[in-house]
Amino acid sequence: MRSKVYFYKNLDELKSGTNKFIEMISKELGEDNIGLKIHFGEGNNDTHIDPELLKDVTKYFNNPKFVECNVLYKGTRTRKSDHIETAKKHGFGFLEIDILDGELGEEAVEVPINTPNTKFAKLGKGLEKYGKLIALTHFKGHGMSGFGGAIKNVGMGLGSRGGKLDMHSSLSPQVNRQTCIACKVCIENCPADAIKLVENKAGVNQDKCIGCAMCIAVCPTGAISSVPHESKRLMEKVVEYTLAATKNKEWWYINFLTNITYLCDCKGGKQKPFMKDIGILMSKDPVAIDKASIDLVIKYNEGNEPFENKHGVEGSYILDYAEELGLGTQDYELIEIE
């Protein structure tokens, strides 16, 4: 059965489109106990979802909350207190912010799912409080999964610190010595102190590496990467964690195809979008909405898949695996709304 994906493309009225989608969802979910899963952006990132688009959400829900978990690497979202401060600096302080895994990511719950790579998914314990959620996702590129959409937002985003370690555990970053410029950005951003200069080039100590992939995200020349099978294993685990996070809960998904960048919002500082804005999508199916999102990016990018060309990662694999595990379908009907 084809899944419905709704498409709003009036770029001059994106807040109106967001409100229309929120209103449609509210009629399905009701008004109470709503969690809004969102990525606030690393410090000084300015290509995350525009908070102004979400400020009318209280017209449709009673006391909705932004929900998120802490990150694995060093940054402005490693601790709950810093995470909330960053969110407020980025304009999201108009709703209560609920960091689900505690101050240091220590508050977790294990959800049994019995999938090929994951038997128990370690999620932020606070997720237990919510039965109805909306994933608000900035669709963009990602160095390890090709692109980051609703599946990545939910699966990786709601993993506790231990869960994120689990998902990243198969990664072993490799350095291309020909393209490394010894800028030390990876060294400065490594939370495990696993990178040193070796003969004036970055070198990764695999015994100390925790696989968080921050070095891959911040490298300005793309000199650090993982091997393809490791990226696929990461994507599989993200899908499995999404299955766990959505288990026995009602979810809806809104993808924002605006400020489309090559890297994810975990990269602090400014990023430059590489293509024009497209619009907003909504669906009850995370696979369908991500499939529609990448299809639209390709369509509006002159028929080229920009993320695979940039990162060398086949991002469509996450959709294939998600469909295989029954998370959703890639067969969708795109419905334009005004």
C-alpha positions in Angstrom: 0.0 0.0 0.0 1.4 3.4 -1.0 2.1 5.8 1.8 0.9 9.4 1.6 3.5 12.2 1.7 2.2 15.8 1.7 4.2 18.5 0.0 4.0 22.2 0.7 6.2 24.3 -1.6 5.2 27.9 -1.2 8.6 29.2 0.0 7.1 32.6 0.8 4.7 31.1 3.3 6.6 28.3 5.1 5.2 29.2 8.5 1.7 28.9 7.1 2.6 25.5 5.6 4.1 24.3 8.9 0.9 25.4 10.7 -1.2 23.5 8.2 0.8 20.3 8.8 0.7 20.7 12.6 -3.0 21.3 12.5 -3.5 18.1 10.4 -1.5 16.1 12.8 -3.2 17.5 15.9 -6.5 16.1 14.6 -4.9 12.7 14.6 -2.9 12.8 17.8 -5.1 15.0 20.0 -3.8 17.9 22.0 -2.1 16.5 25.0 1.3 14.9 25.9 3.0 15.7 22.6 6.8 15.4 22.2 8.5 17.3 19.4 11.7 15.5 18.4 14.1 18.1 17.0 17.8 18.8 16.5 18.7 22.2 17.9 22.0 22.5 16.0 25.5 22.5 17.4 26.8 25.9 18.8 26.6 28.7 16.2 25.1 26.5 13.6 22.5 28.6 11.7 21.1 26.1 9.1 19.0 24.1 11.5 15.2 24.4 11.4 14.1 28.0 11.7 12.4 28.2 15.2 10.1 31.0 13.9 8.3 28.3 11.8 7.3 26.5 15.0 6.1 29.3 17.3 2.4 28.7 16.6 2.5 25.1 17.8 0.8 25.9 21.1 -2.3 26.9 19.1 -2.7 23.2 18.3 -1.3 21.3 21.4 -1.4 21.8 25.1 2.0 22.3 26.6 4.0 20.4 23.9 7.7 19.9 24.6 10.8 19.7 22.5 12.5 16.4 23.2 16.1 15.4 22.4 19.1 13.5 23.8 22.6 14.6 24.4 25.4 14.0 21.9 28.4 11.7 22.1 31.2 14.1 21.1 32.6 17.2 22.7 30.5 20.3 22.0 27.7 22.5 23.2 25.2 19.7 23.5 27.2 17.1 25.5 25.6 18.0 28.8 21.9 18.7 29.4 22.5 22.1 30.9 24.7 23.2 28.0 22.3 21.6 25.5 19.4 23.6 26.8 21.4 26.8 26.8 22.4 26.2 23.1 18.8 25.5 22.2 17.7 28.8 23.7 20.5 30.7 22.0 19.2 29.3 18.7 15.7 30.5 19.4 13.9 27.4 20.7 13.3 28.7 24.3 9.6 29.3 23.7 8.7 25.7 24.6 9.9 23.5 27.5 13.0 21.5 26.5 13.2 17.9 27.7 16.6 16.3 27.4 15.6 12.7 27.8 18.8 11.1 28.9 19.8 13.3 31.8 22.7 15.6 32.4 25.4 13.3 31.0 23.4 10.8 29.0 23.3 8.4 31.9 19.5 8.0 32.1 18.7 5.2 29.7 16.1 2.5 29.1 16.8 -0.7 27.1 14.1 -1.5 24.6 14.0 -5.1 23.3 13.8 -5.3 19.5 15.8 -8.5 18.5 17.1 -7.2 15.1 20.2 -8.4 13.3 22.6 -6.0 15.0 20.6 -4.9 18.1 18.8 -7.0 20.6 18.3 -4.1 23.1 18.3 -0.5 22.0 19.5 2.0 24.6 17.3 5.0 24.4 16.9 8.1 26.6 14.8 7.1 29.5 12.5 10.1 29.3 11.1 8.8 26.1 8.9 6.6 28.2 6.8 9.6 29.2 5.6 10.2 25.6 3.2 8.1 23.6 2.6 10.7 20.8 5.5 12.4 19.0 6.3 14.4 15.9 9.8 14.3 14.3 10.8 17.7 13.1 13.7 17.1 10.7 16.0 19.3 8.8 16.9 17.2 5.7 20.5 17.6 4.7 23.7 15.7 4.0 25.6 13.5 6.4 29.2 12.2 6.1 28.4 8.7 7.4 24.9 8.0 6.1 24.9 10.1 2.9 21.9 12.1 4.1 20.1 12.7 7.3 16.3 12.6 7.4 13.6 11.5 9.7 15.0 8.0 10.3 18.4 9.5 11.3 16.8 12.1 13.5 14.8 9.6 15.5 17.1 6.6 15.6 20.4 8.3 16.3 18.9 11.3 18.0 17.0 9.4 20.7 19.8 7.0 21.5 21.3 7.6 25.0 25.0 8.1 25.3 25.4 4.3 25.5 23.1 3.9 22.5 25.1 6.3 20.4 28.3 4.5 21.4 26.6 1.3 20.3 25.5 2.7 16.9 29.0 4.1 16.2 31.0 1.2 17.5 31.7 -0.3 14.1 33.3 2.9 12.8 37.1 3.2 12.4 37.9 6.5 10.7 40.7 6.4 8.1 42.9 9.4 7.1 43.9 10.1 3.5 47.4 11.5 4.1 47.5 13.1 0.6 44.5 15.4 1.4 45.1 16.0 5.1 46.4 19.5 5.7 47.4 19.1 9.3 44.9 21.8 10.4 44.3 20.0 13.7 40.5 20.6 13.6 39.9 16.9 14.1 42.3 16.8 17.1 40.5 19.7 18.7 37.1 18.1 18.3 37.9 14.5 19.2 36.2 13.6 22.5 38.4 10.5 23.1 41.8 12.2 22.5 42.4 9.6 19.8 43.9 11.7 17.1 47.5 13.0 17.0 49.8 14.4 14.3 52.0 11.7 13.0 54.7 13.0 10.6 52.7 16.1 10.2 49.5 14.3 9.3 46.5 13.3 11.4 46.6 9.8 12.7 43.8 7.9 14.5 44.5 5.6 17.4 41.9 2.9 16.7 42.2 1.5 20.3 41.1 4.9 21.8 38.6 5.8 19.1 34.9 5.6 20.1 33.6 5.9 16.6 31.6 9.1 17.1 32.6 10.3 13.6 33.0 13.9 14.7 36.4 14.0 12.9 34.7 13.0 9.6 32.1 15.8 10.1 34.6 18.6 10.9 37.4 17.8 8.4 37.5 20.7 6.0 39.1 18.7 3.2 37.2 15.5 3.5 40.4 13.7 4.3 38.8 11.5 7.0 36.3 8.8 6.1 35.2 5.3 7.0 35.1 2.2 4.7 31.7 1.5 3.0 30.7 -1.6 5.0 31.1 0.4 8.3 28.8 3.1 7.0 26.2 0.4 6.1 26.5 -1.1 9.6 25.9 2.3 11.1 22.8 2.9 9.0 21.5 -0.5 9.9 21.8 0.3 13.6 20.1 3.7 13.2 17.2 1.9 11.5 17.0 -0.6 14.4 17.1 2.2 17.0 14.3 3.9 15.1 12.2 0.8 15.3 12.8 0.8 19.1 12.0 4.5 19.5 8.7 4.1 17.6 7.7 0.9 19.2 4.2 1.1 20.7 4.1 4.9 20.0 2.3 7.1 17.5 4.6 9.1 15.4 4.2 11.7 12.6 7.1 13.2 10.6 7.7 16.7 9.1 10.8 17.2 6.9 12.1 20.7 6.2 13.9 20.8 2.8 15.4 24.2 3.5 19.0 25.4 4.0 20.1 22.1 2.4 23.8 21.6 3.3 26.3 18.8 2.6 26.9 18.2 6.3 24.6 17.7 9.3 23.7 20.3 11.9 26.1 18.6 14.4 28.8 20.8 12.7 29.1 24.0 14.6 29.5 27.4 12.9 28.2 28.5 9.6 27.4 26.3 6.6 26.5 27.4 3.1 23.5 25.7 1.5 24.5 24.3 -1.9 21.0 24.4 -3.5 17.8 26.3 -3.4 15.1 25.6 -0.8 12.4 23.1 -1.8 9.6 23.2 0.8 8.2 21.0 3.6 7.0 17.4 3.6 4.7 15.6 6.1 3.9 11.9 6.4 3.1 9.2 9.0 5.7 6.9 7.3 9.4 7.8 8.0 10.7 5.7 5.1 8.3 7.3 2.6 9.0 10.8 3.7 12.8 10.3 3.5 12.4 8.7 0.1 10.3 11.6 -1.1 12.9 14.0 0.3 15.8 12.6 -1.5 13.8 12.3 -4.7 12.9 16.0 -4.5 16.5 16.9 -3.8 17.6 15.0 -6.9 14.9 16.5 -9.0 15.7 20.1 -7.9 19.5 19.4 -8.3 19.3 18.8 -12.0 18.8 15.1 -11.6 22.0 14.5 -9.6 22.3 12.9 -6.2 24.5 15.4 -4.4 25.2 13.6 -1.2 26.6 10.3 -2.6 28.8 12.4 -4.9 30.1 14.4 -2.0 30.5 11.7 0.7 30.9 8.5 -1.3 28.1 6.9 0.8 25.1 5.2 -0.7 22.4 6.9 1.4 19.6 5.0 -0.2 20.8 1.9 1.7 19.1 3.2 4.9 15.8 3.2 3.1 16.2 -0.3 1.7 17.1 -1.7 5.1 14.3 0.2 6.9 11.8 -1.1 4.3 13.2 -4.6 4.8 12.6 -4.4 8.6 9.1 -3.1 8.1 9.6 0.5 9.3 7.8 1.8 6.2 7.7 1.7 2.5 9.5 3.6 -0.3 6.3 3.4 -2.4 4.6 6.8 -1.8 2.0 9.2 -3.2 3.2 12.8 -3.3 0.2 15.1 -2.5 0.7 18.8 -3.0 -1.2 21.1 -0.7 -1.7 24.9 -0.8 
